[in-house]
Amino acid sequence: MAGPAEIEGEGDALLFASESPDGSAPAPQPTPPWLILIADDDREVHAITRMVLGSVTFEDRRLTFLSAYSGQEARALLAQHADIAAILLDVVMETDDAGLTLVRHIREELDNHLIRIILRTGQPGQAPERHVIAAYDINDYKAKSELTAQKLFTATVAALRSYRHIATVERNRQGLETVMEAADRLYEQRSREGFLATLAEQAARLLPPGGTVRLCGVGDGPELPGGGAVLLTAALADGQPRWGVGVAVVPLRTRIADPLALCVLGQPPLAQDERRLVALFCDKAGTGLDNLHLYDRLNQAQVATVHALGKLAEYKDEVTGDHVKRLGRWATAVALELRARGLFAGELDDGFCGMIGLASVLHDVGKVAIPDAILRKPGRLDAEEMRHMREHAAIGGAILRDAGGPDGERGRNILTLGAEIAESHHEKFDGSGYPHALAGEAIPLAGRIVAVADVFDALLHRRPYKKAWELEEVLELLRAESGKHFDPRVVDAFLAVLARDGVPLPAATAGA
């Protein structure tokens, strides 16, 4: 599998990362320290705290300290550092309640419920313990007179342990939300390229900063550094993830699609909860990849079916397949031109523009019910024959609507859009068309678009009952019938498409 996607895992900032020249994995980043904020207006308190806790490590992570000498300075540091684990907070600083005011700021204005707050006071009477514990969301309360080195150590480690537990729960919650959002994004994709690009982007969101992710398949092992090739081969063989040093390989468990794995490079060792989230995401992605494969096969079958139905009508009418191919191209181009002009904003969405070309192939499918003697008559039809001929519009609409199901039940699809086109492409903007004498906006937009393209192409090419017209004659008719037979906005868009793209005429404009 060529061209693995490579995204730099910097939170939500997703950048395509380059490999190192020797192909080695980026070096795993060291585990970051615990960040402790000391907020106290007494400089000696800062010095003593650093001395007592300076050599402390918790879960193999050292402590790093930030110092603020007022509530205002503490606010600035909290704004700069979102990963502060604990704050050793004095009550009385620039004001008698500066510390308590800062607690409210942290919990309510910053909405930070992760940071552990240890309130320290040299004046317990200023902030009675019972009142403060009840009224403020703090995690510990210590009078400075009772705060020995051992108690400070105990309180700090307990705060860090609590922070770690709560952060883990919050990270898991956010991770699950990210997995579900990522799955939704993946299932929106309708191309393999878009799916794989979205997969790499969303996978990077699950990982902490410091590494890259790639999507690798069979044969991509040599591109992986270190022992990545061995891990990739093993993971693709048994469907189980491999967690190495500086490289992890998590397979997408697929049943139909080609085997694929997410390779995480240069990342610090992932915690167990992070591994579970990545594995869950890859399971969802594997299901999505299988669904995409099935969607592609279904879409191919649908396209083949639509073309078969279109060819059946063409065979009856002695018209070659080039007519419906040209009609599909014109219809798509006109729909896109109308959207570019800001017209019909409520209708010209991606689904409509993506389907109208194929749906237009079915515009004359109702002709299968018209006798050959009428379809192939070389001269003008009499009134009774014309009545029979006009029945093909309603017949085609009924056939396709029964096959496609009502829009309200299954949503618009090729067949329901084809039914609109088949039934309405002979309606006229002034209400003089058939089968229902609809006028103006009452005629479905798809029918109005195909009406212009169908008449243009039919007149430009020879049929059993007529000769081919010259291009200028056809264009003059379109202009003359604008506002009568055709929607003027559609005619304008069609002429703009012709002016931009040209008209591919067959030799001598003789036979289509």
RODO-2510 file (C-alpha; in nm, 4 decimals, decimal comma):
residues 512
     n   res          X          Y          Z
     1     m     0,0000     0,0000     0,0000
     2     a     0,1656     0,3217    -0,1146
     3     g     0,1684     0,6659     0,0357
     4     p     0,0893     0,6220     0,4082
     5     a    -0,0627     0,9323     0,5641
     6     e     0,1607     1,0994     0,8204
     7     i     0,0212     1,3481     1,0710
     8     e     0,2035     1,5216     1,3565
     9     g     0,0277     1,4590     1,6877
    10     e     0,0109     1,8069     1,8367
    11     g    -0,3339     1,7958     1,9947
    12     d    -0,5848     1,9294     1,7438
    13     a    -0,3170     2,0953     1,5259
    14     l    -0,2628     1,8435     1,2486
    15     l     0,0392     1,8937     1,0225
    16     f     0,1929     1,6625     0,7659
    17     a     0,5271     1,5663     0,9174
    18     s     0,8449     1,4793     0,7312
    19     e     1,0514     1,1733     0,8110
    20     s     1,4014     1,2049     0,9469
    21     p     1,6676     1,1622     0,6754
    22     d     1,7788     0,8201     0,7998
    23     g     1,4224     0,6919     0,8315
    24     s     1,4499     0,6504     1,2069
    25     a     1,1631     0,7177     1,4438
    26     p     1,1484     1,0521     1,6241
    27     a     1,3009     1,0143     1,9704
    28     p     1,0360     0,9603     2,2412
    29     q     0,9946     1,2726     2,4520
    30     p     1,0734     1,2544     2,8265
    31     t     0,7829     1,2309     3,0674
    32     p     0,6863     1,5853     3,1705
    33     p     0,7113     1,6891     3,5371
    34     w     0,4216     1,7669     3,7682
    35     l     0,3572     2,1411     3,7672
    36     i     0,2939     2,2996     4,1094
    37     l     0,1895     2,6630     4,1569
    38     i     0,2906     2,8355     4,4807
    39     a     0,0714     3,1428     4,5385
    40     d     0,1847     3,3292     4,8507
    41     d     0,2994     3,6848     4,9238
    42     d     0,5723     3,5598     5,1623
    43     r     0,8922     3,4852     4,9652
    44     e     1,0248     3,2725     5,2507
    45     v     0,7278     3,0378     5,2080
    46     h     0,8262     2,9893     4,8431
    47     a     1,1854     2,9111     4,9370
    48     i     1,0897     2,6645     5,2123
    49     t     0,8351     2,4888     4,9913
    50     r     1,0891     2,4432     4,7113
    51     m     1,3475     2,3157     4,9603
    52     v     1,1092     2,0606     5,1168
    53     l     0,9581     1,9351     4,7901
    54     g     1,2442     2,0014     4,5480
    55     s     1,3714     1,6405     4,5491
    56     v     1,0280     1,4763     4,5534
    57     t     0,9242     1,2502     4,2658
    58     f     0,5826     1,0931     4,2187
    59     e     0,5372     0,8045     3,9764
    60     d     0,8841     0,8728     3,8350
    61     r     0,7982     1,2343     3,7572
    62     r     0,9721     1,5191     3,9329
    63     l     0,8040     1,8380     4,0503
    64     t     0,8437     2,1783     3,8857
    65     f     0,7337     2,4941     4,0636
    66     l     0,5807     2,8229     3,9506
    67     s     0,5700     3,1189     4,1870
    68     a     0,3055     3,3893     4,2197
    69     y     0,3178     3,6550     4,4924
    70     s    -0,0369     3,7828     4,4492
    71     g    -0,3726     3,6601     4,3284
    72     q    -0,3279     3,8667     4,0124
    73     e     0,0051     3,7011     3,9312
    74     a    -0,1506     3,3600     3,9970
    75     r    -0,4284     3,4360     3,7476
    76     a    -0,1715     3,5188     3,4816
    77     l     0,0186     3,1937     3,5406
    78     l    -0,3023     2,9891     3,5359
    79     a    -0,3890     3,1448     3,1992
    80     q    -0,0455     3,0497     3,0631
    81     h    -0,0300     2,6929     3,1991
    82     a    -0,3327     2,4693     3,1558
    83     d    -0,1528     2,1672     3,3033
    84     i    -0,0934     2,2895     3,6596
    85     a    -0,1686     1,9890     3,8796
    86     a    -0,1893     2,1585     4,2197
    87     i    -0,1766     2,5016     4,3778
    88     l    -0,0466     2,5761     4,7263
    89     l    -0,2574     2,8833     4,7924
    90     d    -0,2322     3,1473     5,0648
    91     v    -0,5581     3,3109     5,1731
    92     v    -0,4290     3,6591     5,2553
    93     m    -0,2183     3,8238     4,9867
    94     e    -0,2865     4,1651     4,8304
    95     t    -0,6291     4,1510     5,0015
    96     d    -0,7657     3,9620     5,2990
    97     d    -0,9571     3,7219     5,0711
    98     a    -0,7323     3,7165     4,7615
    99     g    -0,6876     3,3380     4,7875
   100     l    -1,0589     3,2683     4,8244
   101     t    -1,1343     3,4979     4,5325
   102     l    -0,8813     3,3041     4,3271
   103     v    -1,0575     2,9762     4,4158
   104     r    -1,3816     3,1149     4,2722
   105     h    -1,1930     3,2298     3,9615
   106     i    -1,0396     2,8855     3,9062
   107     r    -1,3576     2,6847     3,9529
   108     e    -1,6171     2,9174     3,8035
   109     e    -1,4506     3,1476     3,5527
   110     l    -1,1793     2,9121     3,4267
   111     d    -1,4096     2,6126     3,4767
   112     n    -1,1054     2,4188     3,5933
   113     h    -1,2101     2,1331     3,8191
   114     l    -0,8947     1,9273     3,7681
   115     i    -0,6393     2,1365     3,9569
   116     r    -0,6084     2,0392     4,3252
   117     i    -0,6240     2,3379     4,5603
   118     i    -0,4447     2,3202     4,8950
   119     l    -0,5345     2,6284     5,0964
   120     r    -0,2654     2,7452     5,3390
   121     t    -0,3185     3,0267     5,5861
   122     g    -0,1202     3,1874     5,8615
   123     q    -0,4373     3,3502     5,9949
   124     p    -0,7010     3,0786     6,0457
   125     g    -0,9322     3,3337     6,2003
   126     q    -0,9498     3,5183     5,8670
   127     a    -1,0836     3,2075     5,6976
   128     p    -1,2335     2,9568     5,9429
   129     e    -1,1773     2,6003     5,8221
   130     r    -1,5373     2,4785     5,8516
   131     h    -1,6740     2,7761     5,6586
   132     v    -1,4078     2,7606     5,3871
   133     i    -1,4430     2,3850     5,3346
   134     a    -1,8207     2,4202     5,3011
   135     a    -1,8292     2,7318     5,0857
   136     y    -1,5299     2,6871     4,8537
   137     d    -1,4322     2,4015     4,6226
   138     i    -1,0926     2,3305     4,7747
   139     n    -0,9245     1,9942     4,8328
   140     d    -0,7301     2,0551     5,1522
   141     y    -0,6964     2,3198     5,4257
   142     k    -0,3785     2,3677     5,6266
   143     a    -0,2761     2,6228     5,8855
   144     k     0,0840     2,7194     5,8238
   145     s     0,1636     2,6649     6,1906
   146     e     0,0745     2,2956     6,1643
   147     l     0,2290     2,2367     5,8216
   148     t     0,5444     2,0345     5,8895
   149     a     0,7690     1,9090     5,6105
   150     q     0,6103     1,5646     5,6339
   151     k     0,2559     1,7019     5,6226
   152     l     0,3447     1,9211     5,3252
   153     f     0,4870     1,6180     5,1466
   154     t     0,1808     1,4083     5,2314
   155     a    -0,0660     1,6774     5,1223
   156     t     0,1180     1,7378     4,7957
   157     v     0,1458     1,3705     4,6991
   158     a    -0,2193     1,3133     4,7887
   159     a    -0,3148     1,6104     4,5699
   160     l    -0,1083     1,4784     4,2789
   161     r    -0,2606     1,1316     4,3125
   162     s    -0,6090     1,2811     4,3155
   163     y    -0,5239     1,5002     4,0155
   164     r    -0,3953     1,1994     3,8254
   165     h    -0,7125     0,9972     3,8933
   166     i    -0,9470     1,2796     3,7978
   167     a    -0,7389     1,3701     3,4913
   168     t    -0,7489     1,0064     3,3824
   169     v    -1,1270     0,9945     3,4138
   170     e    -1,1601     1,3238     3,2273
   171     r    -0,9154     1,2121     2,9584
   172     n    -1,1094     0,8877     2,9124
   173     r    -1,4347     1,0803     2,8854
   174     q    -1,2880     1,3186     2,6313
   175     g    -1,1216     1,0286     2,4534
   176     l    -1,4505     0,8421     2,4177
   177     e    -1,6149     1,1570     2,2861
   178     t    -1,3290     1,1985     2,0410
   179     v    -1,3610     0,8357     1,9289
   180     m    -1,7340     0,8772     1,8661
   181     e    -1,6849     1,2102     1,6867
   182     a    -1,4041     1,0571     1,4819
   183     a    -1,6221     0,7596     1,3901
   184     d    -1,8950     0,9969     1,2732
   185     r    -1,6403     1,1876     1,0623
   186     l    -1,5118     0,8628     0,9133
   187     y    -1,8578     0,7338     0,8257
   188     e    -1,9284     1,0582     0,6391
   189     q    -1,6495     0,9829     0,3910
   190     r    -1,7410     0,8340     0,0543
   191     s    -1,3934     0,7920    -0,0944
   192     r    -1,1025     0,5805     0,0242
   193     e    -0,8632     0,8751     0,0011
   194     g    -1,0877     1,0962     0,2120
   195     f    -1,1434     0,8142     0,4611
   196     l    -0,7727     0,7483     0,5143
   197     a    -0,6861     1,1176     0,5441
   198     t    -0,9629     1,1692     0,7990
   199     l    -0,8555     0,8561     0,9848
   200     a    -0,5009     0,9852     1,0279
   201     e    -0,6220     1,3275     1,1410
   202     q    -0,8649     1,1887     1,3948
   203     a    -0,6110     0,9367     1,5283
   204     a    -0,3686     1,2215     1,5999
   205     r    -0,6346     1,3859     1,8169
   206     l    -0,6355     1,0837     2,0481
   207     l    -0,2630     1,0980     2,1180
   208     p    -0,0617     1,3289     2,3417
   209     p     0,1879     1,5604     2,1708
   210     g     0,5238     1,4290     2,0593
   211     g     0,4802     1,1697     1,7861
   212     t     0,3486     1,0947     1,4409
   213     v     0,0963     0,8472     1,3049
   214     r     0,1015     0,6586     0,9768
   215     l    -0,1360     0,4242     0,8030
   216     c     0,0476     0,1188     0,6800
   217     g    -0,0496    -0,1945     0,4928
   218     v     0,1192    -0,5088     0,3729
   219     g     0,4530    -0,4147     0,2196
   220     d     0,4976    -0,0902     0,4125
   221     g     0,7116    -0,2508     0,6850
   222     p     1,0487    -0,1445     0,5391
   223     e     0,9402     0,2188     0,5743
   224     l     0,9068     0,1836     0,9516
   225     p     1,2065     0,2508     1,1769
   226     g     1,3527     0,0181     1,4343
   227     g     1,1537    -0,3002     1,4833
   228     g     0,8423    -0,1531     1,3266
   229     a     0,8485    -0,3878     1,0289
   230     v     0,8341    -0,6960     1,2511
   231     l     0,5557    -0,5469     1,4635
   232     l     0,3549    -0,4520     1,1545
   233     t     0,3811    -0,8010     1,0049
   234     a     0,2760    -0,9638     1,3312
   235     a    -0,0137    -0,7227     1,3927
   236     l    -0,1548    -0,7645     1,0422
   237     a    -0,1222    -1,1428     1,0732
   238     d    -0,3169    -1,1933     1,3972
   239     g    -0,5131    -0,8680     1,4289
   240     q    -0,3631    -0,7853     1,7705
   241     p    -0,1908    -0,4554     1,8580
   242     r     0,1808    -0,4382     1,9288
   243     w     0,3195    -0,1820     2,1755
   244     g     0,6932    -0,1376     2,1240
   245     v     0,9457     0,1238     2,2363
   246     g     0,9000     0,4357     2,0253
   247     v     0,6649     0,2511     1,7898
   248     a     0,3206     0,0970     1,8305
   249     v     0,1146    -0,0830     1,5665
   250     v    -0,2628    -0,1182     1,6006
   251     p    -0,4439    -0,3071     1,3220
   252     l    -0,7773    -0,2028     1,1778
   253     r    -0,9796    -0,5192     1,2068
   254     t    -1,1402    -0,5533     0,8671
   255     r    -1,3309    -0,8443     0,7143
   256     i    -1,3465    -0,7334     0,3526
   257     a    -1,1105    -0,4434     0,2923
   258     d    -0,7337    -0,4834     0,2581
   259     p    -0,5577    -0,5131     0,5964
   260     l    -0,4341    -0,1834     0,7358
   261     a    -0,2707    -0,0711     1,0601
   262     l    -0,2219     0,2528     1,2488
   263     c     0,1467     0,2991     1,3343
   264     v     0,2358     0,5410     1,6160
   265     l     0,5970     0,6606     1,6037
   266     g     0,8094     0,8537     1,8498
   267     q     0,5381     0,8655     2,1134
   268     p     0,6174     0,8251     2,4846
   269     p     0,4841     0,4917     2,6122
   270     l     0,1053     0,5089     2,6062
   271     a    -0,0864     0,4467     2,9270
   272     q    -0,3318     0,1578     2,9388
   273     d    -0,6343     0,3850     2,9006
   274     e    -0,4756     0,5544     2,5985
   275     r    -0,4050     0,2151     2,4437
   276     r    -0,7667     0,1104     2,4922
   277     l    -0,8926     0,4287     2,3253
   278     v    -0,6607     0,3883     2,0259
   279     a    -0,7602     0,0210     1,9914
   280     l    -1,1310     0,1130     2,0130
   281     f    -1,0843     0,3827     1,7513
   282     c    -0,9088     0,1371     1,5187
   283     d    -1,1910    -0,1153     1,5635
   284     k    -1,4407     0,1549     1,4611
   285     a    -1,2179     0,2550     1,1700
   286     g    -1,1942    -0,1069     1,0525
   287     t    -1,5721    -0,1329     1,0492
   288     g    -1,5901     0,1969     0,8627
   289     l    -1,3389     0,0755     0,6044
   290     d    -1,5449    -0,2393     0,5457
   291     n    -1,8590    -0,0279     0,5144
   292     l    -1,6832     0,1967     0,2627
   293     h    -1,5796    -0,1088     0,0619
   294     l    -1,9404    -0,2331     0,0617
   295     y    -2,0622     0,1157    -0,0296
   296     d    -1,8269     0,1217    -0,3282
   297     r    -1,9531    -0,2161    -0,4464
   298     l    -2,3142    -0,1106    -0,3965
   299     n    -2,2517     0,2152    -0,5794
   300     q    -2,0895     0,0289    -0,8696
   301     a    -2,3881    -0,2050    -0,8868
   302     q    -2,6270     0,0911    -0,8776
   303     v    -2,4403     0,2700    -1,1553
   304     a    -2,4413    -0,0459    -1,3669
   305     t    -2,8149    -0,0916    -1,3059
   306     v    -2,8932     0,2688    -1,3988
   307     h    -2,6915     0,2438    -1,7188
   308     a    -2,8622    -0,0853    -1,8061
   309     l    -3,2047     0,0760    -1,7640
   310     g    -3,0944     0,3745    -1,9694
   311     k    -2,9603     0,1544    -2,2476
   312     l    -3,2878    -0,0391    -2,2530
   313     a    -3,4779     0,2798    -2,3327
   314     e    -3,2145     0,3844    -2,5884
   315     y    -3,2346     0,0446    -2,7603
   316     k    -3,6090     0,0850    -2,8026
   317     d    -3,5656     0,4390    -2,9341
   318     e    -3,2670     0,3658    -3,1636
   319     v    -3,0555     0,6262    -2,9800
   320     t    -2,6941     0,5453    -2,8952
   321     g    -2,5533     0,5667    -2,5423
   322     d    -2,3661     0,8856    -2,6285
   323     h    -2,6858     1,0872    -2,5840
   324     v    -2,7341     0,9995    -2,2176
   325     k    -2,3611     1,0387    -2,1461
   326     r    -2,3670     1,3891    -2,2886
   327     l    -2,6912     1,4634    -2,1088
   328     g    -2,5383     1,3560    -1,7771
   329     r    -2,2347     1,5801    -1,8262
   330     w    -2,4513     1,8795    -1,9211
   331     a    -2,6866     1,8271    -1,6257
   332     t    -2,4015     1,8051    -1,3743
   333     a    -2,2218     2,1081    -1,5176
   334     v    -2,5391     2,3191    -1,5161
   335     a    -2,6244     2,2203    -1,1571
   336     l    -2,2750     2,3216    -1,0438
   337     e    -2,2966     2,6484    -1,2381
   338     l    -2,6298     2,7330    -1,0758
   339     r    -2,4837     2,6611    -0,7329
   340     a    -2,1797     2,8762    -0,8074
   341     r    -2,4202     3,1605    -0,8884
   342     g    -2,5880     3,1213    -0,5490
   343     l    -2,9183     3,0042    -0,6971
   344     f    -3,1493     2,7377    -0,5494
   345     a    -2,9394     2,7207    -0,2323
   346     g    -3,1884     2,4956    -0,0575
   347     e    -3,1749     2,2313    -0,3305
   348     l    -2,8301     2,2302    -0,4903
   349     d    -2,6434     2,0427    -0,2180
   350     d    -2,3607     1,7956    -0,2762
   351     g    -2,6039     1,5048    -0,3007
   352     f    -2,8120     1,6686    -0,5735
   353     c    -2,5107     1,7790    -0,7773
   354     g    -2,3498     1,4382    -0,7370
   355     m    -2,6584     1,2431    -0,8436
   356     i    -2,8222     1,4457    -1,1198
   357     g    -2,5808     1,3331    -1,3919
   358     l    -2,6477     0,9643    -1,3303
   359     a    -3,0175     1,0165    -1,2606
   360     s    -3,0598     1,1957    -1,5941
   361     v    -2,9674     0,8698    -1,7698
   362     l    -3,3140     0,7480    -1,6702
   363     h    -3,5094     1,0385    -1,8190
   364     d    -3,6674     0,8321    -2,0981
   365     v    -3,6926     0,4942    -1,9243
   366     g    -4,0722     0,5071    -1,9645
   367     k    -4,0298     0,4556    -2,3397
   368     v    -3,9988     0,0825    -2,2738
   369     a    -4,3809     0,0852    -2,2566
   370     i    -4,4294     0,2678    -2,5883
   371     p    -4,4919     0,0534    -2,9001
   372     d    -4,1982     0,0288    -3,1406
   373     a    -4,4146     0,1473    -3,4278
   374     i    -4,4562     0,4824    -3,2565
   375     l    -4,1007     0,5136    -3,1259
   376     r    -3,9412     0,4330    -3,4602
   377     k    -4,1859     0,6060    -3,6921
   378     p    -3,9767     0,8177    -3,9328
   379     g    -4,2385     1,0865    -3,9847
   380     r    -4,4579     1,3111    -3,7709
   381     l    -4,6834     1,1379    -3,5168
   382     d    -5,0600     1,1830    -3,5413
   383     a    -5,2648     1,2994    -3,2433
   384     e    -5,3320     0,9491    -3,1054
   385     e    -4,9730     0,8426    -3,1488
   386     m    -4,8564     1,1589    -2,9767
   387     r    -5,0919     1,0865    -2,6873
   388     h    -4,9313     0,7432    -2,6457
   389     m    -4,5825     0,8875    -2,6793
   390     r    -4,6458     1,1439    -2,4050
   391     e    -4,7410     0,8661    -2,1654
   392     h    -4,3751     0,7702    -2,1330
   393     a    -4,3075     1,0551    -1,8898
   394     a    -4,5653     0,9447    -1,6334
   395     i    -4,4794     0,5769    -1,6877
   396     g    -4,1094     0,6398    -1,6301
   397     g    -4,1808     0,8381    -1,3142
   398     a    -4,4047     0,5630    -1,1757
   399     i    -4,1539     0,2852    -1,2518
   400     l    -3,8632     0,4644    -1,0882
   401     r    -4,0632     0,5925    -0,7910
   402     d    -4,1822     0,2397    -0,7098
   403     a    -3,8251     0,1121    -0,7342
   404     g    -3,6663     0,3936    -0,5345
   405     g    -3,9273     0,4326    -0,2624
   406     p    -4,0743     0,7581    -0,1336
   407     d    -3,8206     1,0283    -0,0454
   408     g    -3,9613     1,0553     0,3029
   409     e    -3,8883     0,6909     0,3823
   410     r    -3,5442     0,6332     0,2323
   411     g    -3,4173     0,9784     0,1476
   412     r    -3,3443     1,1022    -0,2019
   413     n    -3,1506     0,8558    -0,4152
   414     i    -3,0666     0,8001    -0,7810
   415     l    -3,3987     0,6347    -0,8533
   416     t    -3,6199     0,8916    -0,6798
   417     l    -3,4306     1,1774    -0,8457
   418     g    -3,4570     0,9862    -1,1734
   419     a    -3,8331     0,9601    -1,1170
   420     e    -3,8562     1,3405    -1,0809
   421     i    -3,6610     1,3869    -1,4016
   422     a    -3,8485     1,1238    -1,6014
   423     e    -4,1861     1,2671    -1,5037
   424     s    -4,1056     1,6379    -1,5322
   425     h    -3,8513     1,6912    -1,8102
   426     h    -4,1323     1,7499    -2,0634
   427     e    -4,3070     2,0083    -1,8454
   428     k    -4,2737     2,3675    -1,9652
   429     f    -4,1997     2,6748    -1,7586
   430     d    -4,5186     2,8469    -1,8830
   431     g    -4,7369     2,5482    -1,7859
   432     s    -4,8032     2,4159    -2,1394
   433     g    -4,6048     2,0940    -2,1020
   434     y    -4,6991     1,7401    -1,9954
   435     p    -4,7942     1,5162    -1,8181
   436     h    -4,9257     1,7469    -1,5404
   437     a    -4,9049     2,0965    -1,6988
   438     l    -4,6825     2,2168    -1,4141
   439     a    -4,5437     2,5706    -1,4337
   440     g    -4,2478     2,7650    -1,2916
   441     e    -4,1194     2,6562    -0,9502
   442     a    -4,3756     2,3734    -0,9384
   443     i    -4,1586     2,1847    -1,1883
   444     p    -3,8816     1,9991    -1,0018
   445     l    -3,5447     2,1687    -1,0486
   446     a    -3,3865     1,8491    -1,1818
   447     g    -3,6557     1,8326    -1,4501
   448     r    -3,5964     2,1954    -1,5492
   449     i    -3,2222     2,1339    -1,5840
   450     v    -3,2576     1,8142    -1,7863
   451     a    -3,5238     1,9709    -2,0100
   452     v    -3,2739     2,2248    -2,1443
   453     a    -2,9913     1,9730    -2,1846
   454     d    -3,2190     1,7135    -2,3480
   455     v    -3,3662     1,9501    -2,6056
   456     f    -3,0235     2,0958    -2,6846
   457     d    -2,8662     1,7543    -2,7448
   458     a    -3,1674     1,6066    -2,9249
   459     l    -3,1850     1,8936    -3,1732
   460     l    -2,8118     1,8964    -3,2338
   461     h    -2,8098     1,5307    -3,3442
   462     r    -2,9961     1,3286    -3,6026
   463     r    -3,2923     1,1146    -3,5005
   464     p    -3,5079     0,8748    -3,7098
   465     y    -3,7731     1,1446    -3,7445
   466     k    -3,5510     1,4514    -3,8056
   467     k    -3,2195     1,5857    -3,9275
   468     a    -2,9554     1,7427    -3,7038
   469     w    -2,9829     2,1173    -3,6495
   470     e    -2,6967     2,3596    -3,6789
   471     l    -2,5532     2,4776    -3,3492
   472     e    -2,6597     2,8401    -3,3960
   473     e    -3,0164     2,7279    -3,4701
   474     v    -3,0274     2,5309    -3,1463
   475     l    -2,8856     2,8186    -2,9430
   476     e    -3,1354     3,0592    -3,0953
   477     l    -3,4208     2,8247    -2,9975
   478     l    -3,2954     2,8043    -2,6368
   479     r    -3,2876     3,1838    -2,6138
   480     a    -3,6320     3,2180    -2,7747
   481     e    -3,7880     2,9602    -2,5399
   482     s    -3,6317     3,1050    -2,2253
   483     g    -3,9221     3,1886    -1,9942
   484     k    -4,1647     2,9852    -2,2058
   485     h    -4,0416     2,6288    -2,2391
   486     f    -3,7390     2,6702    -2,0112
   487     d    -3,6503     2,8281    -1,6794
   488     p    -3,4521     3,1436    -1,7772
   489     r    -3,1998     3,0878    -1,4973
   490     v    -3,1257     2,7386    -1,6239
   491     v    -3,0880     2,8612    -1,9819
   492     d    -2,8442     3,1325    -1,8707
   493     a    -2,6397     2,8795    -1,6748
   494     f    -2,6431     2,6343    -1,9670
   495     l    -2,5212     2,8985    -2,2110
   496     a    -2,2469     2,9952    -1,9652
   497     v    -2,1342     2,6318    -1,9455
   498     l    -2,1284     2,6108    -2,3272
   499     a    -1,9252     2,9301    -2,3495
   500     r    -1,6759     2,8033    -2,0926
   501     d    -1,6455     2,4370    -2,1889
   502     g    -1,7319     2,4426    -2,5588
   503     v    -1,9602     2,2038    -2,7464
   504     p    -1,8116     1,8631    -2,8441
   505     l    -1,9712     1,8151    -3,1857
   506     p    -1,9507     1,4834    -3,3760
   507     a    -1,8132     1,4816    -3,7290
   508     a    -2,0401     1,6852    -3,9575
   509     t    -2,2915     1,6917    -3,6650
   510     a    -2,4587     1,4066    -3,8402
   511     g    -2,5178     1,1070    -3,6196
   512     a    -2,5135     1,0652    -3,2501
***
